[in-house]
């Protein structure tokens, strides 16, 4: 799977909130803190950078995929 090279942090936050049941808790500097309670509590920080660096994007996707028990490719669908 090739990760998108032009994805901004804000676009990823909107997608995770809309489709993956995350809510924006607060923002500390340039990092947006998201949290979900389904299937259990999980909190992640997403940098509000444009574009996100590939390693950062990959780490965020891996964390969400492991928590939601889905593939990383499935999380990127619809962005």
N, C-alpha and C positions, 0 to 999 in steps of 0.2 A: 504494500500500500504506500503510495506517495502522499506525503502530507502537503497541505496547501501552504504556499510560501508567502501569501499575502493576507493571511487571516489576522485581524486585529483582536486584542484582548476584549474589547467591548462587544464585538460580534460573537465571540465565543461565549461570553457571559450571557448575552441575550438568548443564544441557542440552548445553553444548559438550563437556564431558568424556564424557558418555554417548553422544551421537550423532555427534559430529564428531571424535573421537579426539584431544582435547586432554587434557593431564594438568596437574594443579595442581603447580607447581614450589615456590612458597613465597608468603608474604604479607608485604608491606612496608606497615605501617600499615593503612590501609583499602583497599589495592589488592592484589588477588589476581593473581598472575602465572601465566599458562597458556602451555604450549608444546606444539607438535605436530611430528612429524617426517614427516608424510605430507601432500602429496607431497614437501615439503622442510621445512627448519626454519623455524618461525614462532613468534614469541613476542608475546603481548599482555598488557596489564594491564587488569583489570576492577575498577572500584571496588565495594566491598562496601556500596553505598548502597541504600536502599530508599525510594522507587523510583529507578531510574536516570533521569537527565535524558535527554530525547529526543535531543539532539545527541550526547551521549556514546554512547547505545545505537546510533544511526545510524552513528557512526564505527566502533564495534566490529564491527557487522554488515558494514559495507563492507569492512573489513580482512579479516575471515574469508571473506567471499564472494569477494573477489579472490584470496585465497590458495587456496581450495578450488575456484575456478572454477565457482561456482554463483550463483544469484540470492539476494538478501537474503531474499526471501519464503520460499525453501526452507529457510533456516536457522531461521526462526521457527516452522516447522511442528512441532507436537508439544509446544510449551511450554505 
